[in-house]
Amino acid sequence: MTLYAVFGPTGSGKTEVAVALAAELGTEVVNCDPAQCYRGLPILTNQPGPEHDAVAPHRMIGVWGLDHVASFVNFAAQAHAEIDELVERTGSAVACGGSGLYLQAALTSLPDGDAGGAPEHDPAARAELERRFDAEGGIVLHGELAKLDPDVAARVHRNDRIRIVRALEVAARGESISPAGGSHWDAPRRHTTQLIGLQVERPVIRDRIDARTRRMFEVGVLDEVAALAGPDGSAADTAFSGTARKLHGLDDILGVLRGEWSQARAIELMSTRTRQYAKRQDTWARRWPGLTWVDATDADVSRIVATIQG
């Protein structure tokens, strides 16, 4: 196998498995989590630390400033270069991330808007659709998509927030995210790839997320954000690009800096939102063609890596 891709919900232990697998293969890990591509917020984005790089180095960590506007197209160009160099030099690579779209972009050649493949992005329309999805639910918006673009709706799960929002955004303009009848998930892969999904029992994920969220505050995530957004959070809108502004947990922390709620409330909010996100990750991963699930509940990295290789 040339390329191993490790995917899983937040709290599944992706980083530990990826670095151990890369060490076994004599290669490195290419990060496919767009949040970790930003530099300046290592605690908030849960970036791998020196203890991970001591096992196997990570690439694509902290490569963007917080003013960078992220897209899977510009991410893919960087990730492809890193993966190709590793494959050529070491014979293999490990890609790792919790964003299905960005991980798929690293594994394949998805349509580029400049080449006429992906429709242009409308930030205002997308923000409103995201608000509606969170307020009204996926069933309602999926039903709207079924009327506007039934071919795409037939391939998208009603809980797939990212693709429903994107599809509705362009369907409202009379366009489609897959005009040729294919989909992002059907795109051919650039290298021979084994796609691994780490499966962890939900109560275990919940406990890990709660513990990790508390730990983030213990080690200084409030100070980390305040150093960039100001002690009262007033500089947030100028400190971050539109996509960086959506970093998971940032709003919860800004609420503390602005005096809108307590740190205890922020921990509660962030834990709840993270558990909800992990559930969405797990739901749409189950529709990803070719994904092989590996039980990672016991966090026995050696056993998990041996299972992946065996």
N, C-alpha and C positions, 0 to 999 in steps of 0.2 A: 504494500500500500504506500502511495506517495504522500498523500495528505490526509491527516486525521483532523476532523472538525468536532470539537467538544461543545455541546449545547446543554442548557438546563436552566431551570428557574433560579431566581435569586436565592442564595442559601444552599444550593445543591453541591457546592464544593468544586465548581468548574476549574478555578485557578489552580488548586492543589493537584487535581488530576492532570490538568494540561501540562504543568511544569514537570511532574513526575514522568509522564508519557514522553515528553520531549527529551528528557534526560536519558531515558531508555533508548531512544532512537538516535541520540547524538545530534539533536537539532535544537531549534528554538521555537518559541510561541509567538504567534501573530495575534495581537489583541483585536477583537472584532466587536467590542463594546464602544459605541461612539462617545459615551460619557467619559470613559477612561482615556479617550484621545485628547481630551482637554487637559491642559496643565494649570496648576494653581489651586486645585481642590482635591488633593489625593485622598483625604479622609471622606469627604462627601461622596466621591465617585468610587471609593473602595478599590483604589489602584493597588496592583501587586507591589510588594515592598522588597527590600534587599534580600530578605530571607527566601523569597521566591526566585529572584534572579540568581541567587547562589546555587539553586538547583538547575535552572535553565533560564536564560535571558528572555525577556519579553520585548517585542517590537510593537510599534504603534501606541505607545503609552506616552501621554503628554506631548503629542506632536502638534497640537493646535492651540493657539492662543484663545482666550475667552471671547475675543471679538470675531472669531471664525464662525461663519454660517455653515453648518454641517449639512451634507447631503450624501446619499449613498453613492452617487456618481463620483464625486471627488474622493470620497473615502476609498472606493473600489480601486481607483488608479494607484493609490498609495499601497493598499494591501496587496494588490496583484504583484507589484514590484518586489515587495518584501518576501512574499511566498515564493515567487519564481526564483529569487536569488538563493533562498534557502534550499529549495528543491534541487537547483543546479549544483550547489556547493556540497550539501549534505545528503542529498537523495530523498529527503522527506521534510515535512513541516507540520506543525500543529497550529490550527486556527481555533480560537476560543472566544465565545461571547454569548450574551443573553439576549441580544437583539436578533431576531430571525432574519429581518431584512438585511441588516449589515453583514451578518454571517453569510447569508446567501450571496450577497454582493461580492464578498471575498472569494467565494467558491466558484462563481460563474461570471459570465459577461452579461449583465442585465442591460436593458435598453437605456440609451443615453438620450436625454431630451434634445441635445444639440444635433443628434443624428436623426431626429424625427421619431424616436421610439417612445420616450416618456413625455407626456404632456407637461406644460409649464406649471409651476407651483404658484398657488394663490394663497399667501399667508393669512389674509383676513378670512377667506372662505374656510380654510382648514381649521382655524382657531374656533370659528363658530360651530363647525361640525363636531370638533372634539368636545366642545362644551355641551352640545346636544347629546352626543353619545353618552357622556358621563351622567347627564341629567335624565335622559329618557330611556337609555338602555340600547343594547345592540339589536334586540329584536325589532324595534321600531325603525332604526336606520337601515337594517338589513332589508326590511320590507320595502322601504323606499328605493333601495338599490335594485331590488328584484324588478321593480317597475321600470326603472331607467336603463338598467344594463343587466338583463336576466342572465346572460352568458357568464359574466363575471360573478354575479350573485350566487350562481350555482356552484362556484368553486371556492367561495369564501365562507368561512364559518361565521355565524352571527356574533360570536364573541371576539372576532379578529378586528379589534379597534383600528389598528393602523391601516389595514387594507380597505375596510369599509369606508373610513373617512377619506382616504385617497381616491377610491373609486367614485364616491359621491361628489367629491370636489371636481373631478374632471367630467363626470357624467352630466353635471348641471350645465356644462358648456357644450354638450352634445358630443363629447369625446369619450374615449375608453382607455383604461389603463392597459388593456391587452387587445389592441385593434386587430392583431393577426390571429386572435383566438387562443393564444398561449397565455401563460401566467408566469410571474416571477419564480414561482416554485417549480415550474417545469423546465426552467432554463438549463441547458447542458453544462456540466461542470468542466472546468479548465484542466483539472488533473484527476487522476484516479483517486477517489475520495471515499473514506469511510466516515459516515456521519453518525455520531454517538450522542444519544440523549441520556442525561443522568436523571434517574428516577428516584425520588426520595418521598417517603410517606409524608402526607400533608401536615400532621401534627409536629413532626420533626422539623419541617421547613418553617412552620410557624414559630417554634421555639428558637430556632437559629436566627430568624429575622429579628425577633424581639430582642434577643441578646446582642446581636450585632448593632442594632439601632442604639441601644443604651451605651454600648461601648464607644460608638462614634462621638457621643456627647462627652463621655468621660475623657477621651483623648483630645478634645478641643475642636470639634467641628464648628461650634459657634464662633470661636476666635478666627478660624480659617475663613469663614464666609464674611465676617465683619471686616477683616483686613482688606477685602476687595469691595464689598458693598457699603462700607461705612458702619460705624458702631450703631447707627439707627436704621441701617438698610436703605438709606436715601439714595445711594449711588448705584443701586442694583440695575436700574434701567439703562445706565450708560456703561456699566462695567461689563455687561454680558450681551452677546449677540442674541438674536431672537431664539436660536436653537439652544444656546448655552443657558438662556434664561429658563428653559424647560427642564433643566437637570433635575432628576428625581430627588425630592427632599428639600430642594432649595427654597420653595415657597414656605414650607413648614418652619425652616430656620429663620427666614426673613420675618416671619410673623413674630418670633421672639424678639428679634432686634428692634422691631417697630413697636413693641409693647402690646401687640394684639392678643397674645396668649403666653402662657408660662412655658418653661422648658419641659415640664412634665407633659403638658398638652401637646407640645411639638413632638415629643417621643411617641406619644399615643397616635397622633395623626400619621407620622412617618411610618410607624410600624404597620398600621392598618393599610395605608396606601401601598406599601411594599408587599404585603401579603396578597393584596388584590392583584398587583402586577404579576407576582409569581404565579398566581392561579391562571391569569391570562396567558402567560408564557407556556405553561403546561398544557393548556387547552389547545392552542393553535399548533404547538409542536406535534401533537398527536395526528395532525393532518399533513405533516411534512413527509413527502414521499422518500422512502429509502432510509429513514431514521431508525437506528437500532437502539433500543432502550437497554440500559445497564443499571441494575439496582445499586444505588449509592447511599442507601439509608444509613449503613453502618460507618460511613466515612473511612473505610479501610482502603486507603489509596493504593497500596500495593496489590490488593486483590482486584480492585477496579481496573487498574492498568493491565494486570495479567488477563482479565476477562476481555478487555478491549483487544489485546494483541492475540489472544488465543482463539 
